[in-house]
């Protein structure tokens, strides 16, 4: 981004200084900032199913 071309979705905390200095500018501001929550996707038949289930069991604010 700082090289002079492109667009990206960045959390404000990663570019607060560049926004303040004018090195970067915000093109679109969503009415509701995106969630910082991570998402895990796995096929049911995946060999990683047990690991995914363990991760789900330990997640905070899990929705099903």
C-alpha positions as CSV (number, residue, x, y, z in Angstrom):
1,X,0.0,0.0,0.0
2,X,2.7,2.4,0.9
3,X,4.5,1.7,-2.4
4,X,1.8,3.8,-4.1
5,X,-0.9,1.5,-5.6
6,X,-3.5,-0.9,-4.4
7,X,-6.3,-1.4,-1.9
8,X,-6.5,-3.5,1.1
9,X,-8.7,-4.3,4.2
10,X,-6.6,-3.6,7.2
11,X,-7.4,-3.3,10.9
12,X,-7.1,0.3,12.0
13,X,-4.6,-0.6,14.7
14,X,-2.2,-1.8,12.0
15,X,-2.2,1.5,10.1
16,X,-3.3,4.2,12.6
17,X,0.0,6.1,12.2
18,X,-0.1,6.0,8.4
19,X,-3.7,7.2,8.4
20,X,-2.9,10.0,10.8
21,X,0.1,11.1,8.7
22,X,-1.8,11.0,5.4
23,X,0.5,8.2,4.0
24,X,-2.6,6.1,3.7
25,X,-6.2,7.2,3.4
26,X,-9.5,5.4,4.1
27,X,-11.5,4.8,0.9
28,X,-14.6,3.2,2.4
29,X,-15.7,3.1,6.0
30,X,-18.2,0.4,6.8
31,X,-21.1,1.4,9.1
32,X,-20.2,-1.4,11.4
33,X,-16.5,-2.4,11.6
34,X,-15.8,-6.1,10.6
35,X,-15.4,-8.6,13.4
36,X,-11.9,-9.6,14.4
37,X,-13.1,-13.1,15.1
38,X,-11.4,-15.9,13.2
39,X,-13.2,-18.5,11.3
40,X,-12.4,-22.2,10.9
41,X,-13.7,-24.2,7.9
42,X,-13.2,-27.9,7.5
43,X,-14.8,-30.7,5.5
44,X,-16.7,-33.2,7.7
45,X,-14.7,-36.0,6.1
46,X,-11.4,-34.3,6.9
47,X,-8.8,-36.1,8.9
48,X,-8.5,-32.9,10.9
49,X,-12.1,-33.3,12.2
50,X,-10.9,-34.2,15.7
51,X,-8.6,-31.2,15.9
52,X,-11.4,-28.9,14.6
53,X,-13.8,-30.2,17.2
54,X,-11.2,-29.7,19.9
55,X,-10.7,-26.1,18.7
56,X,-14.5,-25.5,18.7
57,X,-14.8,-26.8,22.3
58,X,-12.1,-24.3,23.4
59,X,-13.4,-21.3,21.5
60,X,-15.0,-18.3,23.2
61,X,-18.3,-17.1,22.0
62,X,-18.8,-20.0,19.7
63,X,-21.9,-19.9,17.6
64,X,-23.4,-23.0,16.0
